[in-house]
Amino acid sequence: MTYMITGATGDVGARVVRQLTERNIRPRILVRDAEKARALFGQSAEVCRGDLADATTIRSAMKGAHTLFLVNVGPEIPQRDEAAAAIARDEGVQRIVKLSSLDVEQGLAIGVWHSKGEAAIRASGVAFTFIRPTGFMSNLLAWAHSIKTEGIVRSSTGDGGRPFIHSDDIAAVSVAALLDEKYAGRILSLTGPKSLTFRDATQIIAHAIGKQLVYQPISDEEARERYSRFSGSAEETEAHVALWRAIREGRLAAVGDGVERTLGRKPISLEQWASENVHHFLS
Ligand SMILES: NC(=O)c1ccc[n+]([C@@H]2O[C@H](COP(=O)([O-])OP(=O)(O)OC[C@H]3O[C@@H](n4cnc5c(N)ncnc54)[C@H](OP(=O)(O)O)[C@@H]3O)[C@@H](O)[C@H]2O)c1
């Protein structure tokens, strides 16, 4: 049985590959950078060089694959999910496990892209499992620079909460879904253990690194200006500003039990994530 993993050099995908290899499964991975993939996984994964924007490379990587773990990013998610699903159907792939987003349920910008991607996969007729996580704990690494240089975290999320999730939990649920047919047709909505404001998250990191940090609320306008300095596109910037506003309005605070129902254990806490990542926040 061949498991084909995309996004394998990314946060969740790399963990999925590692968790499969720990079970003595050698996945096939579609990557843009074969050197980077070999540095990460050595011979424990079968490396196929390709691009999710290039149908020819997807088709050749998908030959003989049984199950596909699909990670697409950015505004092209709908078209790229649709293209991958059509090729999967043609090549006889039995199921697509798609890394989607909990924001599908709110109709928020990035969630809209995933919602269209999910619809295209459903329309392809290939069996699916949709993994819908909330905001990743690893997003907080974006704070490393201002924490190291100024001791400040700025956010337009006000006092709204989010139940951040550890990428290991997303990967573990994804692996469970890849390995067991009982997840066909299922949507797995995933959150961390507890809703936390960004002020709470700042204090948890402060405690882990043993330094005082200041949490500074900022406006949507300032958040837009700051994010646009390194954003890929105006569309991506607006998607993030809308997301942070939704958090501020308390629309994304609900905690679910998807991780525990799938894995039989509690999700990993932000305190644990912070202790694993102290080195990123210290200069
Ligand atoms: N961050 C959040 O809070 C959050 C919440 C819910 C859902 N999500 C969803 O999670 C997904 C991102 O997962 P992640 O954080 O694990 O990803 P990530 O760390 O950003 O990595 C993205 C991966 O996709 C690969 N990739 C990008 N474009 C590609 C292309 N054209 N062809 C082939 N591979 C390509 C990258 O390869 P390279 O190494 O070559 O760049 C990398 O392996 C997105 O769909 C996002 O919407 C994120």
The ligand as an ORCA input file, in Angstrom:
! r2SCAN-3c Opt
* xyz 0 1
  N      -1.389     27.816     10.275
  C      -2.619     27.630     10.733
  O      -3.002     28.135     11.801
  C      -3.575     26.766      9.964
  C      -4.832     26.484     10.531
  C      -5.705     25.652      9.826
  C      -5.337     25.147      8.589
  N      -4.108     25.456      8.068
  C      -3.751     24.907      6.761
  O      -2.621     24.066      6.888
  C      -1.934     24.086      5.632
  C      -0.467     24.419      5.867
  O       0.128     23.361      6.569
  P       1.609     23.508      7.148
  O       1.659     24.659      8.109
  O       2.045     22.173      7.584
  O       2.388     23.950      5.825
  P       3.760     24.735      5.716
  O       4.650     24.473      6.882
  O       3.436     26.150      5.340
  O       4.406     24.021      4.456
  C       3.804     24.028      3.198
  C       4.247     22.785      2.464
  O       3.624     22.770      1.179
  C       4.649     22.662      0.202
  N       4.252     23.371     -1.012
  C       3.866     24.648     -1.121
  N       3.582     24.928     -2.406
  C       3.793     23.793     -3.096
  C       3.703     23.439     -4.457
  N       3.300     24.333     -5.394
  N       4.000     22.177     -4.830
  C       4.412     21.271     -3.921
  N       4.519     21.539     -2.605
  C       4.228     22.797     -2.206
  C       5.872     23.295      0.830
  O       7.034     22.873      0.156
  P       8.403     23.725      0.104
  O       9.250     23.188      1.227
  O       8.942     23.414     -1.234
  O       8.047     25.176      0.283
  C       5.757     22.737      2.242
  O       6.170     21.409      2.284
  C      -2.620     25.124      4.754
  O      -3.540     24.510      3.911
  C      -3.328     25.995      5.783
  O      -4.422     26.707      5.249
  C      -3.218     26.242      8.729
*
